[in-house]
Amino acid sequence: MRTQRIQIGVDKKYQSDENIVVNINEIPFATALFFSNSLEVILNNKAYEILEMKEGEVFNLVRWKQINPYIDDIIKKIEKDIVIDNKVHIVLFNGKHEIINFSLSRIHNLKLGMIFLIHFSKASEKYLVASISSLYLIRDEVAKLKPYLNSFGKTMLDNVMKKYFREESNQQLTLDDLVYYEKELKIIQKAFPLLSNREVILCGLLVNDMDSKDIASITNRTLDSVFVTIHRINRKLDILNKKQLVDTLKDLVVSKLVK
């Protein structure tokens, strides 16, 4: 497969007025090139890694727009040729949700048309969890409109829920939504199959040193409800208190991750 190369012009006031040709995989950031005329997307190896795609895999732009229908609107609203440190919620081809930090340059080329040079990375875990949780808070508020809609409106609302939240039923946060903690959650779920998804998620947050107040805020629950859930988990696992629960969870996760 041919590797894309990028040519960089250097001003004469510097050491050389020669153009520098850089292999896209030599760029130390996840990088995507989007050619607006040909609708072609080229990724470097670091971008493939973040998007959880196989190296060299063709980027299916049609499919991408289907699962991220709002991306076009974001691009159209960009007025500057350089945008720094923005955030966007995306769905990967494998169905996982991510919050992405990105910066881009919009390059005007007479032959190739508009070219977007995009650098991106995953957001930090606390921002990720809080942002995805806020999306689900919005979902719950929108769902409250359903009793006031006619049959056509209810069908449209159901389609929106399936399109943006992969909703098939009125479920809350799922394991796939807390993508940053995926490894820990899978370990906990496998070790303690009696725990519900909600309880597994709470354990995942506890093992990452979140206090009860933060958990209540992130999961849109009362503090009392969090305490009740922790007590229920302790009873299921025959554990005395929250501290012992956190220690048990951390010992479990560490033992599995270091293998």
C-alpha positions in Angstrom: 0.0 0.0 0.0 1.3 3.4 -0.9 2.1 5.6 2.1 1.0 9.3 1.8 3.7 11.9 2.0 3.2 15.5 2.9 5.3 18.3 1.4 6.2 21.2 3.7 7.4 24.5 2.4 10.1 26.3 4.4 10.5 30.1 4.3 13.7 31.4 2.7 14.7 33.2 5.9 15.5 29.8 7.4 18.3 27.4 6.6 16.9 26.3 3.3 14.2 27.3 0.8 13.8 23.6 -0.2 10.5 21.8 0.5 10.6 19.0 3.1 8.8 15.8 2.3 7.4 14.0 5.4 5.9 10.5 5.5 2.5 10.8 7.2 3.6 8.0 9.6 6.5 10.2 10.8 4.1 12.7 12.3 4.1 12.0 16.1 0.4 12.6 16.5 -2.7 10.8 15.3 -3.3 12.5 11.9 -6.0 12.4 9.3 -6.1 14.0 5.8 -9.5 14.7 4.3 -9.7 15.6 0.7 -13.0 17.3 0.1 -13.1 16.9 -3.7 -12.4 13.2 -3.8 -14.0 12.5 -0.4 -10.9 10.5 0.5 -9.6 10.1 4.1 -6.0 9.1 4.8 -4.8 8.1 8.2 -1.4 7.5 9.8 -0.6 4.5 12.0 -1.3 6.4 15.3 -4.8 7.4 13.9 -5.6 3.8 13.1 -4.7 2.9 16.7 -7.0 5.5 18.3 -9.8 4.7 15.9 -9.3 1.0 16.6 -8.9 0.2 13.0 -6.5 -2.2 11.3 -3.4 -0.4 9.8 -4.0 0.2 6.1 -7.8 -0.3 6.4 -9.8 1.9 4.0 -11.7 4.6 5.9 -15.4 4.1 4.9 -16.6 7.7 4.8 -20.2 6.8 4.0 -20.4 4.5 7.0 -18.6 7.2 9.2 -21.3 9.8 8.3 -24.0 7.3 9.1 -22.8 6.7 12.6 -21.6 10.3 13.1 -24.3 12.3 11.3 -23.4 15.6 13.0 -19.8 15.7 11.8 -20.8 17.4 8.6 -22.5 20.2 10.5 -19.4 20.7 12.7 -17.2 21.0 9.6 -19.6 23.4 7.9 -19.6 25.7 10.9 -15.8 26.0 10.9 -15.0 29.5 9.7 -11.3 29.7 10.5 -8.5 27.9 8.5 -6.9 26.9 11.8 -8.8 25.4 14.8 -7.0 24.5 18.0 -8.0 22.2 20.8 -11.7 21.4 20.1 -13.6 18.4 21.4 -16.1 16.2 19.7 -18.1 13.1 20.7 -17.7 10.3 18.0 -18.8 6.7 17.6 -16.1 4.4 16.2 -16.7 1.8 13.5 -16.8 -0.9 16.2 -19.6 1.0 18.0 -17.6 2.4 20.9 -18.1 6.0 22.0 -15.1 8.4 22.4 -14.6 12.0 23.3 -11.8 13.3 21.0 -9.6 16.4 21.2 -8.8 17.7 17.8 -7.0 20.5 16.0 -7.2 21.1 12.3 -5.8 23.2 9.5 -7.9 23.9 6.4 -5.7 24.0 3.3 -6.8 25.5 0.0 -5.4 23.7 -3.0 -6.3 24.6 -6.7 -5.9 21.0 -7.9 -7.1 19.0 -5.0 -9.7 21.4 -3.5 -10.1 21.9 0.2 -7.8 19.7 2.3 -8.3 19.2 6.1 -5.2 18.3 8.1 -6.5 16.9 11.4 -4.5 16.0 14.6 -6.5 14.3 17.3 -6.2 12.3 20.6 -8.5 10.8 23.2 -9.8 13.1 25.9 -8.8 12.4 29.5 -10.8 9.9 31.4 -12.7 12.3 33.7 -13.8 14.4 30.8 -14.8 11.4 28.9 -17.0 9.9 31.6 -18.6 13.2 32.5 -19.2 14.1 28.8 -20.8 10.8 27.9 -22.9 10.9 31.0 -24.1 14.4 30.1 -25.2 13.0 26.8 -27.3 10.5 28.5 -28.8 13.1 30.7 -29.9 14.9 27.6 -31.3 11.7 26.2 -33.4 11.2 29.3 -34.7 14.8 29.1 -35.6 14.3 25.4 -37.3 11.0 26.2 -39.7 12.8 28.5 -41.3 14.4 25.5 -42.6 11.0 24.2 -46.0 11.1 26.1 -46.8 14.4 24.4 -46.1 13.3 20.8 -48.5 11.7 18.3 -47.7 8.3 16.8 -45.6 9.9 14.0 -43.6 12.0 16.5 -43.0 8.9 18.7 -41.6 7.0 15.7 -39.3 9.9 14.9 -38.1 10.1 18.6 -37.5 6.3 18.6 -35.4 6.6 15.4 -33.4 9.5 16.9 -32.7 7.4 20.0 -31.5 4.4 18.0 -29.4 6.7 15.7 -27.6 8.6 18.4 -27.7 6.3 21.4 -28.1 2.8 19.9 -31.2 2.6 22.0 -33.3 -0.5 21.8 -34.9 -0.1 25.3 -34.9 2.4 28.1 -31.5 1.4 29.5 -29.1 3.6 31.4 -25.4 3.9 31.0 -23.9 0.6 29.5 -20.5 -0.9 29.7 -19.6 0.2 26.2 -20.4 3.8 27.0 -17.7 4.0 29.6 -15.0 3.1 27.1 -12.1 4.4 29.0 -12.7 1.9 31.8 -13.5 -1.0 29.4 -10.7 -3.3 30.5 -11.5 -2.9 34.2 -15.2 -3.3 33.7 -14.8 -6.5 31.7 -12.5 -7.9 34.4 -15.0 -7.0 37.2 -17.9 -8.4 35.2 -16.2 -11.7 34.5 -15.1 -12.1 38.1 -18.5 -11.2 39.6 -21.2 -12.4 37.2 -23.9 -11.8 39.8 -23.5 -8.1 39.6 -25.8 -6.1 37.3 -24.4 -3.8 34.6 -25.2 -0.8 36.9 -23.3 -2.4 39.7 -20.3 -3.3 37.5 -20.2 0.3 36.3 -20.2 1.6 39.9 -17.4 -0.8 40.8 -15.4 0.5 37.8 -15.7 4.0 39.0 -14.8 3.0 42.5 -11.6 1.2 41.4 -10.6 4.4 39.6 -10.7 6.4 42.9 -14.0 8.3 42.3 -15.8 9.2 45.5 -19.5 8.6 46.0 -20.5 12.2 45.3 -18.8 12.2 41.9 -20.3 8.8 41.1 -23.8 10.2 42.0 -23.3 13.2 39.7 -21.8 11.2 36.8 -24.6 8.5 36.9 -27.4 11.0 37.5 -28.4 9.3 40.8 -28.8 10.5 44.4 -26.0 10.0 46.9 -28.3 7.7 48.9 -28.9 5.6 45.8 -25.2 5.2 45.4 -24.8 4.1 49.0 -27.6 1.6 48.7 -26.0 0.1 45.6 -22.6 -0.2 47.3 -24.3 -1.9 50.2 -26.1 -4.3 47.8 -22.8 -5.1 46.1 -21.1 -5.8 49.5 -23.9 -8.2 50.4 -23.6 -10.0 47.0 -19.8 -10.3 47.4 -19.8 -11.0 51.1 -17.7 -7.9 51.8 -17.9 -5.8 55.0 -17.6 -2.2 53.9 -16.8 0.2 51.0 -13.0 0.3 51.8 -12.8 -3.5 51.7 -14.8 -3.5 48.4 -12.4 -0.9 46.8 -9.3 -2.9 48.0 -10.8 -6.1 46.6 -11.6 -4.5 43.3 -8.2 -2.9 42.9 -6.4 -6.2 43.8 -8.5 -8.0 41.2 -7.9 -5.5 38.4 -4.2 -5.1 39.1 -3.7 -8.9 39.2 -5.4 -9.3 35.8 -3.9 -6.2 34.0 -0.2 -7.0 34.9 -0.4 -10.5 33.3 
